[in-house]
Amino acid sequence: MTDLTCPGCGGSDLMQVGLGRKRRCRECGRVWIATNLPDVPTVHRQHSGGRGPKGRSSRAASGVDGLEHLKELALAPQVRQALQRYLDVALANHRVDEADAWTLRALPSTKARKHRRRLFTVNVSNMEVLVAHFDPISGQESGGFILLKKSGAGRAIKGAIGKRDVYPAPYVTAGGEAVVTTFEDLDDLQVMLANPAVQEAARGLCDQLRSTAQVPSLQRQWHVPQFVDWVVGRGSSAQS
């Protein structure tokens, strides 16, 4: 179980206080420290260090290395298919603002643990909108999370995601319009993305975020264009 309901009233309308684990219930006002949370989106901030050519080149090399390692995994075909689907559904005309409004990275070290690491991260503006995990020891998938726009689809989105956990996304950028839900594996993600209500909610959030174009400069340096080429079948990267 995770701390996605209020320990006082049992309500699920929660908000994050600051950038840590403190939560406030909007229903009863109770504030507490959540100690059993799932992997949640990371709030990206501008950084002052590592802005020189050496820092940029090392980050670019790290990103390409991550992609090459990902291609060697047995999960690579599922990763490619799932990301193709997400780009088609949520990031229409994605080539227009690639690396400016959205970024993609393979095998980032963010929040990595012995038996849990991120397969990939999709960022739009300064928000992580799609993250998948796997166990680097066993090679097995271990789920992930996706951000959706909570308005617009209304009850349809609730029916589409079923009994999955849903909680507010910890981003000011979305203006309170984003929620986070989870998927069990990449096949489950594909099933979600086949639902029209999920498609509308994913695309609606990405459209809103792309209009702000607030990709932090450091995050832009982590973008791996070769990863996008491989996913969409573009250029020499598509052949490997």
C-alpha positions as CSV (number, residue, x, y, z in Angstrom):
1,M,0.0,0.0,0.0
2,T,1.1,3.6,-0.6
3,D,0.2,6.8,1.2
4,L,-2.4,8.0,-1.3
5,T,-5.3,8.5,1.2
6,C,-5.6,10.7,4.2
7,P,-4.9,8.8,7.5
8,G,-7.5,10.9,9.2
9,C,-10.7,10.9,7.0
10,G,-9.6,8.5,4.3
11,G,-10.1,11.1,1.6
12,S,-8.0,10.9,-1.6
13,D,-8.0,14.6,-2.5
14,L,-4.5,15.3,-1.4
15,M,-1.9,18.0,-2.2
16,Q,1.9,18.0,-1.8
17,V,3.3,20.6,0.6
18,G,6.7,21.8,-0.7
19,L,8.9,19.4,-2.6
20,G,9.2,16.7,0.1
21,R,6.9,14.0,1.5
22,K,4.5,16.3,3.5
23,R,0.9,16.0,2.4
24,R,-2.3,18.0,3.2
25,C,-5.8,16.6,2.8
26,R,-8.1,19.1,1.1
27,E,-11.1,17.4,2.7
28,C,-10.2,17.6,6.4
29,G,-7.1,19.8,6.3
30,R,-4.9,17.2,8.1
31,V,-1.1,17.5,7.3
32,W,1.3,14.5,7.7
33,I,4.5,13.1,6.5
34,A,3.9,10.3,3.9
35,T,6.4,7.5,4.3
36,N,5.2,5.0,1.8
37,L,4.9,6.7,-1.6
38,P,5.4,5.3,-5.1
39,D,8.0,6.7,-7.4
40,V,6.6,10.1,-8.3
41,P,7.5,12.7,-10.9
42,T,10.6,14.7,-10.2
43,V,10.3,18.5,-10.2
44,H,13.1,19.8,-12.4
45,R,14.8,23.1,-11.5
46,Q,17.4,25.1,-13.3
47,H,21.0,24.3,-12.1
48,S,23.9,26.6,-12.1
49,G,26.7,24.0,-12.4
50,G,28.0,22.1,-15.4
51,R,27.0,24.6,-18.1
52,G,30.3,24.5,-20.0
53,P,31.0,22.5,-23.2
54,K,32.6,19.7,-21.1
55,G,29.5,19.3,-19.0
56,R,27.2,19.3,-22.1
57,S,29.3,16.7,-24.0
58,S,29.5,14.4,-21.0
59,R,25.7,14.5,-20.6
60,A,25.2,13.8,-24.3
61,A,27.6,10.9,-24.2
62,S,25.8,9.5,-21.1
63,G,22.5,9.7,-22.9
64,V,23.8,7.9,-26.0
65,D,25.4,5.2,-23.7
66,G,22.0,4.7,-22.0
67,L,20.3,4.2,-25.4
68,E,22.8,1.6,-26.5
69,H,22.4,-0.3,-23.3
70,L,18.6,-0.1,-23.6
71,K,18.8,-1.6,-27.1
72,E,20.5,-4.6,-25.7
73,L,17.7,-5.4,-23.3
74,A,15.1,-8.0,-24.1
75,L,12.5,-5.3,-23.3
76,A,13.8,-3.1,-26.2
77,P,11.0,-4.0,-28.7
78,Q,8.3,-3.3,-26.1
79,V,9.9,0.0,-25.2
80,R,10.0,1.0,-28.9
81,Q,6.3,0.1,-29.4
82,A,5.1,1.8,-26.3
83,L,7.0,5.0,-27.0
84,Q,5.8,5.0,-30.6
85,R,2.3,4.8,-29.4
86,Y,2.7,7.5,-26.8
87,L,4.3,9.9,-29.3
88,D,1.5,9.3,-31.8
89,V,-1.2,9.8,-29.1
90,A,0.2,12.5,-26.8
91,L,2.8,14.5,-28.9
92,A,1.3,15.2,-32.3
93,N,3.8,16.8,-34.7
94,H,6.5,15.9,-32.1
95,R,9.4,16.8,-34.5
96,V,8.4,20.5,-34.5
97,D,9.4,21.2,-30.9
98,E,11.6,18.2,-30.0
99,A,14.2,19.2,-27.4
100,D,12.6,22.6,-27.0
101,A,9.2,21.7,-25.5
102,W,9.8,18.0,-24.8
103,T,12.7,15.5,-24.2
104,L,13.3,11.8,-24.1
105,R,16.0,9.9,-22.2
106,A,17.0,6.2,-21.9
107,L,18.0,4.5,-18.7
108,P,18.3,7.6,-16.6
109,S,19.9,7.1,-13.1
110,T,17.1,9.2,-11.4
111,K,16.0,7.4,-8.2
112,A,17.8,4.2,-9.2
113,R,18.0,1.3,-6.8
114,K,19.4,-2.2,-7.0
115,H,16.2,-3.8,-8.2
116,R,14.5,-0.8,-9.7
117,R,15.7,1.6,-12.4
118,R,13.9,3.8,-15.0
119,L,13.8,2.4,-18.5
120,F,13.0,5.8,-20.0
121,T,11.6,9.2,-19.1
122,V,9.6,11.5,-21.3
123,N,9.5,15.1,-20.1
124,V,7.3,17.9,-21.5
125,S,8.1,21.3,-20.3
126,N,9.6,20.8,-16.8
127,M,7.4,17.8,-16.0
128,E,8.0,14.0,-16.2
129,V,4.9,12.8,-18.0
130,L,5.8,9.2,-18.7
131,V,8.2,6.9,-16.8
132,A,8.7,3.1,-17.0
133,H,10.7,1.0,-14.7
134,F,12.5,-2.4,-14.7
135,D,14.7,-4.6,-12.5
136,P,18.2,-4.3,-13.9
137,I,19.1,-7.6,-12.1
138,S,16.3,-9.8,-13.5
139,G,15.5,-7.7,-16.6
140,Q,11.8,-7.8,-15.7
141,E,9.5,-4.9,-16.0
142,S,8.2,-3.2,-12.9
143,G,5.6,-0.8,-14.0
144,G,5.6,3.0,-14.3
145,F,3.5,6.1,-14.2
146,I,1.8,8.4,-16.6
147,L,0.5,12.0,-16.2
148,L,-2.9,12.9,-17.5
149,K,-5.0,16.0,-17.7
150,K,-7.8,15.6,-15.1
151,S,-10.3,17.9,-16.7
152,G,-12.1,17.5,-20.0
153,A,-12.4,13.7,-20.1
154,G,-14.2,13.7,-16.7
155,R,-15.9,10.5,-15.8
156,A,-14.7,8.8,-19.0
157,I,-11.1,8.9,-17.7
158,K,-12.1,7.4,-14.4
159,G,-13.8,4.5,-16.2
160,A,-10.7,4.1,-18.5
161,I,-8.2,3.8,-15.7
162,G,-10.4,1.6,-13.5
163,K,-9.2,1.0,-9.9
164,R,-5.7,2.3,-10.5
165,D,-4.3,4.7,-7.9
166,V,-4.6,8.4,-8.9
167,Y,-3.0,11.3,-7.1
168,P,-2.2,14.9,-7.8
169,A,0.9,15.6,-9.8
170,P,3.5,17.7,-7.8
171,Y,3.9,20.5,-10.4
172,V,2.9,24.1,-10.4
173,T,3.3,24.3,-14.2
174,A,0.2,22.2,-14.8
175,G,-1.9,24.6,-12.8
176,G,-3.6,21.8,-10.8
177,E,-4.7,20.1,-14.0
178,A,-2.4,17.1,-13.9
179,V,-2.9,13.7,-12.1
180,V,-0.6,10.7,-11.9
181,T,-1.7,7.1,-12.4
182,T,0.2,3.9,-12.8
183,F,0.6,1.0,-15.2
184,E,1.8,-2.6,-14.5
185,D,4.0,-3.0,-17.5
186,L,4.5,-1.8,-21.1
187,D,1.7,-4.0,-22.4
188,D,-0.7,-2.5,-19.8
189,L,0.5,1.0,-20.9
190,Q,-0.4,0.1,-24.5
191,V,-3.9,-0.9,-23.4
192,M,-4.3,2.4,-21.6
193,L,-3.1,4.4,-24.6
194,A,-5.7,2.6,-26.8
195,N,-8.5,4.1,-24.8
196,P,-9.9,7.3,-26.3
197,A,-10.4,8.9,-22.9
198,V,-6.8,8.3,-21.9
199,Q,-5.6,9.6,-25.3
200,E,-7.6,12.8,-24.9
201,A,-6.2,13.3,-21.3
202,A,-2.6,12.6,-22.3
203,R,-2.7,14.8,-25.4
204,G,-4.6,17.5,-23.5
205,L,-1.9,17.8,-20.8
206,C,1.0,17.7,-23.3
207,D,-0.6,20.3,-25.5
208,Q,-1.0,22.6,-22.5
209,L,2.6,22.0,-21.4
210,R,4.1,22.4,-24.9
211,S,2.5,25.8,-25.1
212,T,4.6,27.0,-22.2
213,A,7.9,25.6,-23.6
214,Q,9.6,25.7,-20.2
215,V,12.2,23.0,-20.7
216,P,15.0,23.7,-18.3
217,S,18.4,24.1,-20.1
218,L,20.0,21.2,-18.2
219,Q,17.1,18.9,-19.0
220,R,17.5,19.9,-22.7
221,Q,21.1,18.8,-22.6
222,W,20.1,15.3,-21.4
223,H,17.8,14.9,-24.4
224,V,18.8,12.0,-26.8
225,P,17.7,12.7,-30.3
226,Q,19.1,9.3,-31.4
227,F,16.6,7.7,-29.0
228,V,13.7,9.5,-30.8
229,D,15.2,8.4,-34.2
230,W,15.2,4.8,-33.1
231,V,11.7,4.9,-31.7
232,V,10.1,6.5,-34.8
233,G,12.3,4.8,-37.4
234,R,14.2,7.9,-38.5
235,G,17.7,8.0,-39.9
236,S,20.6,5.6,-39.2
237,S,19.5,5.0,-35.5
238,A,16.4,3.3,-36.8
239,Q,18.3,0.4,-38.3
240,S,20.0,-0.7,-35.0
